[in-house]
C-alpha cells in the first residue's frame, strides 16, 4: 500500500510545477470519492448515482480550495 501511495505522489509531483507546493489534498479527494461508492453500495440506484459525485465536489471544495 505504501508503494502505491509513493507511486501516486511521484506522478502528481511530476505534473505540478516545481515552485508549487504539493499537498495530500488530491489523495483525500480520491479517498472521499471512493468512500462515497462504498457507502452507497447497498443503497438505491439514485443514492448510488448521486453520492460519489457529491462527495467529489464537496471534497474538492474543502481540500483543494484556492487561497490567495
C-alpha positions in Angstrom: 0.0 0.0 0.0 2.9 2.4 0.8 4.4 1.7 -2.7 1.1 2.7 -4.4 0.9 5.9 -2.4 4.5 6.7 -3.3 3.9 6.0 -6.9 0.8 8.3 -6.9 2.8 11.0 -5.1 5.6 10.7 -7.6 3.2 11.0 -10.5 1.5 14.1 -9.0 4.8 15.8 -8.3 5.8 15.3 -12.0 2.6 17.1 -13.1 2.9 20.0 -10.7 5.3 23.0 -11.2 8.4 22.9 -9.0 7.5 26.1 -7.2 4.0 24.9 -6.4 3.5 23.0 -3.1 2.1 19.5 -3.4 -0.4 18.8 -0.7 -2.1 15.5 0.1 -5.4 17.1 -0.8 -5.6 15.3 -4.1 -5.3 11.9 -2.3 -8.0 13.0 0.2 -10.4 13.9 -2.7 -9.8 10.4 -4.2 -10.4 8.7 -0.9 -13.6 10.7 -0.3 -15.0 9.8 -3.7 -14.2 6.1 -3.3 -15.8 6.2 0.2 -19.0 7.5 -1.4 -19.1 4.5 -3.6 -18.5 2.1 -0.7 -21.2 3.8 1.5 -23.7 3.7 -1.4 -23.0 0.1 -2.3 -26.2 -1.3 -0.7 -28.5 1.7 -1.3 -30.9 2.5 -4.1 -29.9 3.5 -7.6 -30.5 7.2 -7.0 -28.2 7.2 -4.0 -25.5 5.1 -5.7 -25.5 7.5 -8.7 -25.6 10.7 -6.6 -23.4 10.1 -3.5 -19.9 9.7 -5.1 -20.1 12.8 -7.3 -21.5 14.8 -4.4 -18.6 13.8 -2.2 -16.2 14.5 -5.0 -17.4 18.1 -5.4 -17.6 18.7 -1.6 -14.1 17.3 -1.0 -12.7 19.3 -3.9 -14.1 22.4 -2.3 -12.8 21.5 1.1 -9.3 20.1 0.4 -8.3 22.0 -2.8 -9.6 25.4 -2.1 -7.6 28.2 -3.7 -6.2 30.6 -1.1 -4.6 33.7 -2.5 
